[in-house]
Amino acid sequence: MSVEMEKLKILVVDDQSLVRTLVSQSLQSMGIRSENISQAPDGSTAMRTLDMRMVDLVLCDVEMKPMNGLDLLKELRCGHTANASNLPFIILSGHADRSNVTVAVQLHADGFVVKPPKPVDVEKAITQALRRTRPEVDPFSYYGVDTGTDYDKKVFRRLFELRPEDLPDVPYETVTLHSAKPGSVLAEDLRSKSGHLLLPRGASISANQLAVLRNFSDRYGVHQLVIEIAHEPAVDDGHAVDASNHPG
């Protein structure tokens, strides 16, 4: 399989502008067009970019705050962006920390490039990543991977640690899988036909996750969701009133 570099769209994520510049220059030296190279200074910005632009591969630093590179990879693998959850993802790192390597492998990272990045190493890593067999699209299988960061504890671990009694009772409705909308909040745990917990109550479901449930119905056996009924602000004498603060 030959890799047509000039057609590739790549996102470079690093909190150091010099590194982003060096990587971008390396990519252009390989024949990748400058307009096909996006940059992000942190994980949060990268998430927004991946929601707005489809890319072929991500080159990402690890040490960033508050969302580091492994957190971004986990968000991607869990289907929380508009891009495919098995998108090729290469780690940029100043040192190959054993714990980071272990987590990266669990999240199916496609390789490592040591910083400062050498053009020959970047090109080799990209070529190998694009030639690899992609991991199966299963965004629900990555929630249990612990990146060990505060971000992971607050965004992922906390969600699964909440017990039903910790969550308020809310109005809910049952909708078919095909009528469910991205961003809907689950009012009940979402489980596969075998009883495996896919997403806990209180989690919002993404467009990617809905697509996977629809496309692999034989695997998951999910045909409907129990979701929270969203409250629209009530209007009282020309002023918006939060209906959730009032009974009934």
C-alpha positions in Angstrom: 0.0 0.0 0.0 1.5 3.3 -1.1 0.9 6.4 0.9 0.0 9.5 -1.1 1.5 12.2 1.2 0.2 15.2 -0.8 -3.4 14.2 0.0 -3.0 13.6 3.7 -4.7 15.8 6.3 -2.9 15.9 9.6 -3.4 17.5 13.0 -0.4 18.4 15.0 -1.0 18.9 18.7 1.8 20.3 21.0 1.8 23.1 23.6 5.2 24.3 22.3 4.8 26.4 19.2 8.4 25.6 18.1 7.6 21.9 18.1 4.5 22.5 16.1 6.5 24.5 13.6 9.2 21.9 13.3 6.7 19.1 12.8 4.7 21.1 10.2 7.9 21.9 8.3 8.8 18.2 8.3 5.4 17.3 7.0 5.7 19.8 4.2 9.1 18.5 3.3 7.4 15.1 2.7 5.0 16.7 0.2 2.0 17.3 2.5 0.3 20.6 1.6 0.5 23.4 4.2 -3.3 23.9 4.0 -3.8 20.2 5.0 -1.9 20.7 8.2 -3.9 21.8 11.3 -2.3 22.8 14.6 -3.6 22.8 18.2 -1.8 24.0 21.3 -3.6 21.6 23.7 -6.0 18.7 23.9 -9.1 20.8 24.3 -8.4 22.8 21.1 -7.6 19.6 19.4 -11.0 18.2 20.4 -12.7 21.2 18.8 -10.6 20.8 15.7 -11.5 17.1 15.4 -15.2 18.1 15.6 -14.8 20.6 12.8 -12.4 18.9 10.5 -11.8 15.4 9.3 -8.2 14.4 9.3 -6.2 11.3 8.3 -3.8 11.2 11.3 -3.0 12.9 14.5 0.6 13.7 15.8 0.3 14.6 19.4 2.5 15.5 22.4 1.9 13.8 25.8 2.7 16.4 28.4 -0.1 19.0 28.1 -2.6 20.4 30.6 -5.4 20.0 31.5 -6.0 17.4 28.8 -2.8 15.6 27.9 -2.1 13.6 24.8 -3.3 10.3 26.3 -6.5 11.9 27.4 -7.0 13.2 23.9 -6.4 9.7 22.5 -8.9 8.3 24.9 -11.5 10.8 24.0 -10.9 10.0 20.3 -11.0 6.2 20.9 -14.2 6.6 23.0 -15.9 8.2 20.0 -16.2 11.7 21.4 -15.2 13.5 18.2 -16.6 13.7 14.7 -13.6 11.7 13.4 -13.6 7.9 13.4 -12.6 6.5 16.8 -9.9 4.3 15.2 -8.1 7.2 13.5 -4.3 6.8 13.3 -2.7 8.5 16.2 1.1 9.0 16.8 2.6 10.1 20.1 5.2 12.8 20.2 7.3 12.5 23.4 10.5 13.8 24.9 11.0 10.5 26.7 9.3 7.1 26.5 7.9 6.8 30.0 7.0 3.1 30.7 3.6 3.9 32.1 2.7 6.2 29.2 3.8 3.6 26.7 1.6 1.0 28.5 -1.5 3.3 28.4 -0.8 4.3 24.8 -0.7 0.6 23.8 -4.0 0.0 25.5 -5.5 2.9 23.6 -4.0 1.5 20.3 -1.6 4.4 19.6 0.1 3.9 16.3 3.7 4.7 17.3 6.1 7.1 19.0 8.3 9.9 17.7 11.0 11.2 20.0 11.2 15.0 20.3 12.8 17.0 18.8 11.3 15.2 15.9 13.5 14.3 12.9 11.8 14.4 9.5 12.9 10.8 8.7 11.4 9.5 12.0 8.1 11.4 11.4 7.8 10.1 7.8 8.6 6.5 8.9 6.0 6.7 11.7 3.3 8.1 9.5 3.9 5.5 6.8 3.8 2.6 9.3 0.7 4.0 11.0 -1.2 4.3 7.7 -0.3 0.8 6.6 -1.3 -0.8 9.9 -4.5 -2.7 10.2 -6.9 -0.4 12.1 -8.2 -1.5 15.5 -11.9 -2.5 15.5 -14.2 0.4 16.0 -15.5 -0.2 19.5 -15.6 3.1 21.4 -17.2 1.5 24.5 -14.1 -0.7 25.2 -11.8 2.2 26.0 -13.6 3.8 28.9 -11.8 1.5 31.4 -8.3 2.5 30.3 -6.9 4.6 33.1 -4.6 7.4 31.9 -3.8 8.4 35.5 -4.5 12.1 35.1 -6.8 14.5 37.0 -8.7 15.0 33.8 -9.3 11.3 33.5 -10.5 11.1 37.1 -12.9 14.0 36.6 -14.3 13.2 33.2 -14.2 9.4 32.9 -13.6 7.7 36.3 -16.0 10.0 38.2 -18.7 9.2 35.7 -18.4 5.5 36.4 -18.0 5.9 40.1 -21.3 7.7 40.5 -23.9 5.3 41.9 -27.6 5.6 41.1 -28.4 7.0 44.5 -26.0 9.8 43.9 -27.9 11.0 40.9 -31.1 13.0 41.1 -34.4 11.6 39.7 -35.2 13.2 36.4 -38.0 13.0 33.8 -37.1 10.5 31.1 -38.4 9.0 27.9 -37.6 5.9 25.9 -36.5 6.4 22.3 -35.5 4.1 19.5 -31.9 4.0 18.7 -32.5 5.5 15.2 -34.4 8.5 16.7 -31.9 9.2 19.4 -30.0 12.4 19.1 -26.2 12.9 19.8 -25.7 14.5 23.2 -28.7 12.9 24.8 -28.0 12.1 28.5 -28.8 8.6 29.6 -31.4 8.2 32.4 -30.5 4.5 32.7 -27.3 2.5 32.4 -26.7 1.4 28.8 -25.9 -2.3 28.6 -25.2 -4.7 25.7 -27.4 -7.7 25.1 -24.9 -9.7 27.2 -25.4 -7.3 30.2 -22.0 -5.6 29.8 -22.0 -1.9 30.9 -21.4 0.3 27.8 -22.2 3.7 29.3 -23.4 4.6 32.8 -26.4 6.6 33.7 -25.6 10.3 33.5 -23.3 10.0 30.5 -24.1 11.7 27.2 -24.0 9.6 24.0 -22.0 10.9 21.0 -22.8 10.7 17.3 -20.0 8.2 16.8 -21.3 6.0 19.6 -24.8 6.0 18.2 -23.5 5.1 14.7 -21.6 2.2 16.2 -24.6 0.9 18.0 -26.6 1.1 14.8 -24.0 -0.4 12.5 -23.2 -3.3 14.9 -26.6 -4.1 16.2 -25.8 -7.9 16.2 -22.9 -7.3 18.5 -24.5 -4.9 21.0 -28.2 -5.8 20.7 -29.2 -2.2 21.7 -32.4 -1.0 20.0 -33.6 1.8 22.4 -32.3 4.2 24.9 -33.8 5.7 28.1 -32.8 9.3 28.1 -33.4 12.4 30.2 -36.0 14.8 28.9 -34.3 18.1 28.3 -35.9 21.1 30.0 -36.6 24.2 27.9 -36.5 27.5 29.8 -40.0 28.6 30.7 -41.0 32.2 30.0 -42.7 34.2 32.8 -43.7 37.8 32.1 -41.0 38.1 29.5 -38.3 36.6 31.7 -36.7 33.2 31.2 -37.3 30.8 34.1 -35.5 27.6 34.7 -38.3 25.0 34.8 -36.1 22.5 36.6 -36.2 24.6 39.7 -40.0 24.4 39.9 -42.1 21.4 40.8 -44.3 19.7 38.3 
